[in-house]
């Protein structure tokens, strides 16, 4: 049985975590499979956006702590994270294609990191996020040490990490962790609509915007402004820009090119 279900729809690559009996806990091979599919989506010129969700009633419960899985991790967890989980989070954050997360139910532990590494998170009203690591005397991983702080601030991140209390979807939205909360039965329709809209955007521009936002978070205002000017220069040279301006002048909807090379700014 494949642990990652894959569906393509009008330029959107849908990836669904498929371990529902364990709330999509990251069983052996799941992170590697997910990384492979995200990489393929980022390099596929026919794909404009990636949509990530979980099968069943929860998004991802984090690491699989069943007996066999836990035994295999002890003594090797540093290497496992360095070789699988860290590359996945890096690929999601730095890749040129936008990722939408449809957060359907609980996200705990590493599941929080995978969700927040997405560019846009839409949650069902019943969803929650929980940095549950300390409950088993573990520490933060999957990028949660910086993702939660960047989005919600140090105080909120400290409380989440040290108290390990679940945070409701609405409170997560208020804190800035997620973009939108919708009714449970509308989640996939809303998330698919957003992913489809992104897939129809000018893809080189979207890739550069992702990079701009990432670099600006760690730059001085002067560096961010220089980067904006440089990337705007590149954007003005694309055929999509000429189409966008022409459509604006003609008062019509633009038709952007749907095939482009993998963004050279992906790093």
C-alpha positions as YAML, in Angstrom:
chain: A
units: angstrom
residues:
- id: 1
  name: UNK
  ca: [0.00, 0.00, 0.00]
- id: 2
  name: UNK
  ca: [1.36, 3.41, -0.98]
- id: 3
  name: UNK
  ca: [1.79, 5.71, 2.00]
- id: 4
  name: UNK
  ca: [1.41, 8.77, -0.24]
- id: 5
  name: UNK
  ca: [-1.62, 9.02, -2.52]
- id: 6
  name: UNK
  ca: [-0.98, 11.07, -5.65]
- id: 7
  name: UNK
  ca: [-3.50, 12.87, -7.86]
- id: 8
  name: UNK
  ca: [-2.97, 15.37, -10.66]
- id: 9
  name: UNK
  ca: [-5.66, 17.88, -11.52]
- id: 10
  name: UNK
  ca: [-5.27, 20.85, -13.91]
- id: 11
  name: UNK
  ca: [-1.71, 21.69, -12.97]
- id: 12
  name: UNK
  ca: [-2.11, 20.82, -9.28]
- id: 13
  name: UNK
  ca: [-0.22, 17.91, -7.72]
- id: 14
  name: UNK
  ca: [-2.27, 16.57, -4.79]
- id: 15
  name: UNK
  ca: [-0.34, 14.57, -2.19]
- id: 16
  name: UNK
  ca: [-2.26, 12.80, 0.57]
- id: 17
  name: UNK
  ca: [-0.59, 11.18, 3.59]
- id: 18
  name: UNK
  ca: [-2.02, 7.67, 3.74]
- id: 19
  name: UNK
  ca: [-1.69, 6.06, 7.16]
- id: 20
  name: UNK
  ca: [-5.14, 6.89, 8.53]
- id: 21
  name: UNK
  ca: [-5.27, 4.15, 11.18]
- id: 22
  name: UNK
  ca: [-2.40, 5.93, 12.95]
- id: 23
  name: UNK
  ca: [-3.60, 9.48, 12.18]
- id: 24
  name: UNK
  ca: [-1.05, 9.52, 9.34]
- id: 25
  name: UNK
  ca: [1.91, 9.06, 11.67]
- id: 26
  name: UNK
  ca: [5.14, 9.04, 9.69]
- id: 27
  name: UNK
  ca: [5.72, 5.32, 9.25]
- id: 28
  name: UNK
  ca: [8.87, 3.97, 7.65]
- id: 29
  name: UNK
  ca: [9.39, 5.35, 4.15]
- id: 30
  name: UNK
  ca: [6.65, 8.00, 4.29]
- id: 31
  name: UNK
  ca: [8.94, 11.02, 4.57]
- id: 32
  name: UNK
  ca: [11.16, 9.70, 1.79]
- id: 33
  name: UNK
  ca: [8.16, 9.14, -0.47]
- id: 34
  name: UNK
  ca: [6.76, 12.58, 0.29]
- id: 35
  name: UNK
  ca: [10.12, 14.20, -0.40]
- id: 36
  name: UNK
  ca: [10.37, 12.39, -3.74]
- id: 37
  name: UNK
  ca: [6.93, 13.60, -4.83]
- id: 38
  name: UNK
  ca: [7.52, 17.19, -3.69]
- id: 39
  name: UNK
  ca: [10.81, 17.27, -5.59]
- id: 40
  name: UNK
  ca: [9.11, 15.94, -8.72]
- id: 41
  name: UNK
  ca: [6.38, 18.55, -8.42]
- id: 42
  name: UNK
  ca: [8.93, 21.33, -8.04]
- id: 43
  name: UNK
  ca: [10.78, 20.22, -11.17]
- id: 44
  name: UNK
  ca: [7.76, 19.32, -13.34]
- id: 45
  name: UNK
  ca: [6.90, 22.15, -15.77]
- id: 46
  name: UNK
  ca: [3.30, 20.92, -15.99]
- id: 47
  name: UNK
  ca: [2.75, 21.44, -12.25]
- id: 48
  name: UNK
  ca: [1.91, 24.90, -10.94]
- id: 49
  name: UNK
  ca: [1.07, 24.13, -7.31]
- id: 50
  name: UNK
  ca: [1.22, 21.33, -4.76]
- id: 51
  name: UNK
  ca: [-1.67, 20.51, -2.43]
- id: 52
  name: UNK
  ca: [-0.91, 18.50, 0.71]
- id: 53
  name: UNK
  ca: [-3.41, 16.87, 3.06]
- id: 54
  name: UNK
  ca: [-3.97, 13.73, 5.12]
- id: 55
  name: UNK
  ca: [-6.37, 10.83, 4.66]
- id: 56
  name: UNK
  ca: [-9.03, 10.30, 7.27]
- id: 57
  name: UNK
  ca: [-9.75, 12.43, 10.33]
- id: 58
  name: UNK
  ca: [-6.28, 13.86, 10.97]
- id: 59
  name: UNK
  ca: [-3.43, 15.47, 9.06]
- id: 60
  name: UNK
  ca: [-0.35, 13.96, 10.71]
- id: 61
  name: UNK
  ca: [0.35, 12.76, 14.26]
- id: 62
  name: UNK
  ca: [4.12, 13.14, 13.83]
- id: 63
  name: UNK
  ca: [6.62, 10.33, 14.21]
- id: 64
  name: UNK
  ca: [5.39, 6.75, 14.35]
- id: 65
  name: UNK
  ca: [6.07, 5.71, 17.94]
- id: 66
  name: UNK
  ca: [4.98, 2.08, 17.57]
- id: 67
  name: UNK
  ca: [7.39, -0.47, 18.98]
- id: 68
  name: UNK
  ca: [9.27, -1.47, 15.84]
- id: 69
  name: UNK
  ca: [9.53, 2.05, 14.44]
- id: 70
  name: UNK
  ca: [10.73, 3.49, 17.74]
- id: 71
  name: UNK
  ca: [13.35, 0.78, 18.19]
- id: 72
  name: UNK
  ca: [14.74, 1.50, 14.73]
- id: 73
  name: UNK
  ca: [15.00, 5.23, 15.47]
- id: 74
  name: UNK
  ca: [16.88, 5.04, 18.77]
- id: 75
  name: UNK
  ca: [20.55, 5.60, 18.10]
- id: 76
  name: UNK
  ca: [19.98, 6.80, 14.56]
- id: 77
  name: UNK
  ca: [17.42, 9.57, 14.85]
- id: 78
  name: UNK
  ca: [19.92, 12.36, 14.11]
- id: 79
  name: UNK
  ca: [20.89, 10.75, 10.82]
- id: 80
  name: UNK
  ca: [17.27, 9.93, 9.95]
- id: 81
  name: UNK
  ca: [16.22, 13.56, 10.45]
- id: 82
  name: UNK
  ca: [19.24, 14.94, 8.59]
- id: 83
  name: UNK
  ca: [18.72, 12.64, 5.61]
- id: 84
  name: UNK
  ca: [14.93, 12.68, 5.26]
- id: 85
  name: UNK
  ca: [12.92, 15.17, 7.31]
- id: 86
  name: UNK
  ca: [15.27, 18.13, 6.96]
- id: 87
  name: UNK
  ca: [15.51, 17.80, 3.15]
- id: 88
  name: UNK
  ca: [11.69, 17.62, 2.96]
- id: 89
  name: UNK
  ca: [11.20, 20.82, 4.96]
- id: 90
  name: UNK
  ca: [13.94, 22.54, 2.94]
- id: 91
  name: UNK
  ca: [12.41, 21.45, -0.38]
- id: 92
  name: UNK
  ca: [8.98, 22.72, 0.64]
- id: 93
  name: UNK
  ca: [10.29, 26.09, 1.82]
- id: 94
  name: UNK
  ca: [12.81, 26.79, -0.95]
- id: 95
  name: UNK
  ca: [11.17, 25.06, -3.92]
- id: 96
  name: UNK
  ca: [9.73, 27.31, -6.65]
- id: 97
  name: UNK
  ca: [6.21, 25.86, -6.60]
- id: 98
  name: UNK
  ca: [3.68, 27.10, -4.01]
- id: 99
  name: UNK
  ca: [2.39, 24.51, -1.56]
- id: 100
  name: UNK
  ca: [-1.09, 24.63, -0.04]
- id: 101
  name: UNK
  ca: [-1.78, 22.56, 3.08]
- id: 102
  name: UNK
  ca: [-5.34, 21.42, 3.74]
- id: 103
  name: UNK
  ca: [-5.07, 20.83, 7.48]
- id: 104
  name: UNK
  ca: [-7.78, 18.27, 8.20]
- id: 105
  name: UNK
  ca: [-7.78, 17.56, 11.91]
- id: 106
  name: UNK
  ca: [-4.85, 17.19, 14.26]
- id: 107
  name: UNK
  ca: [-1.26, 18.01, 13.35]
- id: 108
  name: UNK
  ca: [1.20, 17.04, 16.06]
- id: 109
  name: UNK
  ca: [4.97, 16.95, 16.38]
- id: 110
  name: UNK
  ca: [6.67, 16.77, 13.00]
- id: 111
  name: UNK
  ca: [3.23, 17.04, 11.40]
- id: 112
  name: UNK
  ca: [3.15, 20.68, 12.52]
- id: 113
  name: UNK
  ca: [6.45, 21.35, 10.77]
- id: 114
  name: UNK
  ca: [5.27, 19.76, 7.53]
- id: 115
  name: UNK
  ca: [2.07, 21.80, 7.61]
- id: 116
  name: UNK
  ca: [3.79, 25.11, 8.41]
- id: 117
  name: UNK
  ca: [6.48, 24.58, 5.77]
- id: 118
  name: UNK
  ca: [3.66, 25.02, 3.26]
- id: 119
  name: UNK
  ca: [3.16, 28.49, 1.81]
- id: 120
  name: UNK
  ca: [-0.55, 28.69, 2.56]
- id: 121
  name: UNK
  ca: [-2.33, 26.68, 5.28]
- id: 122
  name: UNK
  ca: [-6.10, 26.31, 5.26]
- id: 123
  name: UNK
  ca: [-7.54, 24.45, 8.25]
- id: 124
  name: UNK
  ca: [-10.83, 22.77, 9.00]
- id: 125
  name: UNK
  ca: [-12.62, 24.24, 12.00]
- id: 126
  name: UNK
  ca: [-12.03, 21.03, 13.97]
- id: 127
  name: UNK
  ca: [-8.29, 21.03, 13.27]
- id: 128
  name: UNK
  ca: [-5.60, 21.66, 15.86]
- id: 129
  name: UNK
  ca: [-1.82, 21.92, 16.08]
- id: 130
  name: UNK
  ca: [0.28, 20.60, 18.93]
- id: 131
  name: UNK
  ca: [4.04, 20.64, 19.53]
- id: 132
  name: UNK
  ca: [3.81, 17.40, 21.46]
- id: 133
  name: UNK
  ca: [7.53, 16.54, 21.55]
- id: 134
  name: UNK
  ca: [8.17, 17.32, 25.22]
- id: 135
  name: UNK
  ca: [5.41, 14.92, 26.30]
- id: 136
  name: UNK
  ca: [7.84, 12.08, 25.54]
- id: 137
  name: UNK
  ca: [10.92, 14.11, 26.61]
- id: 138
  name: UNK
  ca: [11.86, 14.81, 22.99]
- id: 139
  name: UNK
  ca: [12.71, 18.22, 21.50]
- id: 140
  name: UNK
  ca: [11.61, 20.18, 18.46]
- id: 141
  name: UNK
  ca: [12.30, 19.02, 14.91]
- id: 142
  name: UNK
  ca: [10.85, 19.33, 11.37]
- id: 143
  name: UNK
  ca: [11.62, 23.05, 11.38]
- id: 144
  name: UNK
  ca: [9.21, 23.84, 14.20]
- id: 145
  name: UNK
  ca: [11.89, 25.66, 16.25]
- id: 146
  name: UNK
  ca: [11.98, 28.47, 13.68]
- id: 147
  name: UNK
  ca: [8.68, 28.16, 11.78]
- id: 148
  name: UNK
  ca: [6.45, 28.71, 14.81]
- id: 149
  name: UNK
  ca: [8.59, 31.61, 16.07]
- id: 150
  name: UNK
  ca: [8.61, 33.29, 12.65]
- id: 151
  name: UNK
  ca: [4.86, 33.05, 12.30]
- id: 152
  name: UNK
  ca: [3.62, 33.57, 15.86]
- id: 153
  name: UNK
  ca: [6.51, 34.99, 17.89]
- id: 154
  name: UNK
  ca: [8.80, 33.73, 20.65]
- id: 155
  name: UNK
  ca: [6.28, 33.78, 23.50]
- id: 156
  name: UNK
  ca: [3.68, 31.78, 21.60]
- id: 157
  name: UNK
  ca: [6.31, 29.32, 20.36]
- id: 158
  name: UNK
  ca: [7.71, 28.85, 23.87]
- id: 159
  name: UNK
  ca: [4.27, 28.12, 25.32]
- id: 160
  name: UNK
  ca: [3.43, 25.68, 22.52]
- id: 161
  name: UNK
  ca: [6.75, 23.86, 22.80]
- id: 162
  name: UNK
  ca: [7.08, 23.71, 26.58]
- id: 163
  name: UNK
  ca: [3.46, 23.10, 27.57]
- id: 164
  name: UNK
  ca: [2.62, 20.85, 24.60]
- id: 165
  name: UNK
  ca: [-1.01, 21.97, 24.72]
- id: 166
  name: UNK
  ca: [-3.11, 21.66, 21.55]
- id: 167
  name: UNK
  ca: [-3.97, 24.92, 19.80]
- id: 168
  name: UNK
  ca: [-7.32, 25.14, 18.02]
- id: 169
  name: UNK
  ca: [-7.52, 26.11, 14.37]
- id: 170
  name: UNK
  ca: [-9.10, 29.45, 15.24]
- id: 171
  name: UNK
  ca: [-6.41, 30.27, 17.83]
- id: 172
  name: UNK
  ca: [-3.73, 29.20, 15.35]
- id: 173
  name: UNK
  ca: [-5.19, 31.60, 12.80]
- id: 174
  name: UNK
  ca: [-5.28, 34.42, 15.33]
- id: 175
  name: UNK
  ca: [-1.62, 33.74, 16.17]
- id: 176
  name: UNK
  ca: [-0.64, 33.85, 12.50]
- id: 177
  name: UNK
  ca: [0.23, 30.17, 12.08]
- id: 178
  name: UNK
  ca: [-2.39, 29.57, 9.39]
- id: 179
  name: UNK
  ca: [-4.17, 31.67, 6.80]
- id: 180
  name: UNK
  ca: [-7.80, 30.58, 6.92]
- id: 181
  name: UNK
  ca: [-10.29, 28.40, 8.83]
- id: 182
  name: UNK
  ca: [-13.24, 26.86, 6.99]
- id: 183
  name: UNK
  ca: [-16.01, 24.45, 7.88]
- id: 184
  name: UNK
  ca: [-14.89, 20.83, 7.82]
- id: 185
  name: UNK
  ca: [-17.03, 19.85, 4.85]
- id: 186
  name: UNK
  ca: [-15.63, 22.76, 2.79]
- id: 187
  name: UNK
  ca: [-11.95, 22.19, 3.45]
- id: 188
  name: UNK
  ca: [-10.91, 20.28, 0.33]
- id: 189
  name: UNK
  ca: [-13.04, 22.40, -2.00]
- id: 190
  name: UNK
  ca: [-11.49, 25.59, -0.60]
- id: 191
  name: UNK
  ca: [-7.95, 24.21, -0.67]
- id: 192
  name: UNK
  ca: [-8.33, 22.90, -4.22]
- id: 193
  name: UNK
  ca: [-9.68, 26.25, -5.39]
- id: 194
  name: UNK
  ca: [-6.66, 28.05, -3.91]
- id: 195
  name: UNK
  ca: [-4.18, 25.54, -5.37]
- id: 196
  name: UNK
  ca: [-5.86, 25.76, -8.78]
- id: 197
  name: UNK
  ca: [-5.74, 29.57, -8.70]
- id: 198
  name: UNK
  ca: [-2.03, 29.43, -7.85]
- id: 199
  name: UNK
  ca: [-1.38, 26.97, -10.67]
- id: 200
  name: UNK
  ca: [-2.75, 29.50, -13.15]
- id: 201
  name: UNK
  ca: [-0.54, 32.33, -11.91]
- id: 202
  name: UNK
  ca: [2.68, 33.29, -13.74]
- id: 203
  name: UNK
  ca: [4.98, 30.58, -12.46]
- id: 204
  name: UNK
  ca: [8.32, 32.37, -12.68]
- id: 205
  name: UNK
  ca: [6.87, 35.29, -10.76]
- id: 206
  name: UNK
  ca: [5.42, 33.00, -8.08]
- id: 207
  name: UNK
  ca: [8.78, 31.28, -7.68]
- id: 208
  name: UNK
  ca: [10.57, 34.61, -7.32]
- id: 209
  name: UNK
  ca: [7.97, 35.88, -4.83]
- id: 210
  name: UNK
  ca: [8.54, 32.77, -2.69]
- id: 211
  name: UNK
  ca: [12.26, 33.50, -2.71]
- id: 212
  name: UNK
  ca: [11.75, 37.22, -2.01]
- id: 213
  name: UNK
  ca: [9.66, 36.51, 1.06]
- id: 214
  name: UNK
  ca: [12.13, 33.93, 2.36]
- id: 215
  name: UNK
  ca: [15.19, 36.14, 1.87]
- id: 216
  name: UNK
  ca: [13.52, 39.25, 3.27]
- id: 217
  name: UNK
  ca: [12.81, 37.49, 6.57]
- id: 218
  name: UNK
  ca: [16.54, 37.20, 7.19]
- id: 219
  name: UNK
  ca: [17.79, 40.39, 5.50]
- id: 220
  name: UNK
  ca: [18.25, 44.01, 6.41]
- id: 221
  name: UNK
  ca: [15.84, 46.47, 4.75]
- id: 222
  name: UNK
  ca: [18.68, 47.56, 2.47]
- id: 223
  name: UNK
  ca: [19.37, 44.01, 1.27]
- id: 224
  name: UNK
  ca: [15.67, 43.30, 0.82]
- id: 225
  name: UNK
  ca: [15.25, 46.43, -1.28]
- id: 226
  name: UNK
  ca: [18.23, 45.54, -3.48]
- id: 227
  name: UNK
  ca: [16.84, 42.05, -3.93]
- id: 228
  name: UNK
  ca: [13.43, 43.46, -4.88]
- id: 229
  name: UNK
  ca: [14.98, 45.64, -7.56]
- id: 230
  name: UNK
  ca: [17.06, 42.75, -8.94]
- id: 231
  name: UNK
  ca: [14.15, 40.33, -9.11]
- id: 232
  name: UNK
  ca: [11.81, 42.93, -10.56]
- id: 233
  name: UNK
  ca: [14.34, 43.40, -13.34]
- id: 234
  name: UNK
  ca: [14.14, 39.67, -14.07]
- id: 235
  name: UNK
  ca: [10.34, 39.68, -13.88]
- id: 236
  name: UNK
  ca: [10.04, 42.52, -16.39]
- id: 237
  name: UNK
  ca: [11.98, 40.43, -18.92]
- id: 238
  name: UNK
  ca: [9.56, 37.49, -18.88]
- id: 239
  name: UNK
  ca: [6.91, 36.80, -21.50]
- id: 240
  name: UNK
  ca: [4.35, 36.53, -18.68]
- id: 241
  name: UNK
  ca: [5.00, 40.15, -17.71]
- id: 242
  name: UNK
  ca: [4.41, 41.32, -21.27]
- id: 243
  name: UNK
  ca: [1.18, 39.30, -21.35]
- id: 244
  name: UNK
  ca: [0.08, 40.73, -18.00]
- id: 245
  name: UNK
  ca: [0.64, 44.32, -19.12]
- id: 246
  name: UNK
  ca: [-1.04, 43.70, -22.47]
- id: 247
  name: UNK
  ca: [-4.07, 42.15, -20.77]
- id: 248
  name: UNK
  ca: [-4.29, 45.08, -18.34]
- id: 249
  name: UNK
  ca: [-4.20, 47.58, -21.19]
- id: 250
  name: UNK
  ca: [-6.80, 45.62, -23.16]
- id: 251
  name: UNK
  ca: [-9.01, 45.13, -20.09]
- id: 252
  name: UNK
  ca: [-9.03, 41.33, -20.39]
- id: 253
  name: UNK
  ca: [-7.89, 38.41, -18.26]
- id: 254
  name: UNK
  ca: [-4.23, 37.45, -18.83]
- id: 255
  name: UNK
  ca: [-3.30, 34.02, -20.17]
- id: 256
  name: UNK
  ca: [0.04, 33.17, -18.62]
- id: 257
  name: UNK
  ca: [2.36, 30.53, -20.04]
- id: 258
  name: UNK
  ca: [1.87, 27.20, -18.30]
- id: 259
  name: UNK
  ca: [5.31, 25.74, -18.92]
- id: 260
  name: UNK
  ca: [8.58, 27.05, -17.58]
- id: 261
  name: UNK
  ca: [11.91, 25.67, -16.56]
- id: 262
  name: UNK
  ca: [12.63, 24.92, -12.93]
- id: 263
  name: UNK
  ca: [13.38, 28.25, -11.33]
- id: 264
  name: UNK
  ca: [17.11, 28.83, -11.16]
- id: 265
  name: UNK
  ca: [16.59, 30.69, -7.87]
- id: 266
  name: UNK
  ca: [15.64, 27.39, -6.16]
- id: 267
  name: UNK
  ca: [18.36, 26.94, -3.60]
...
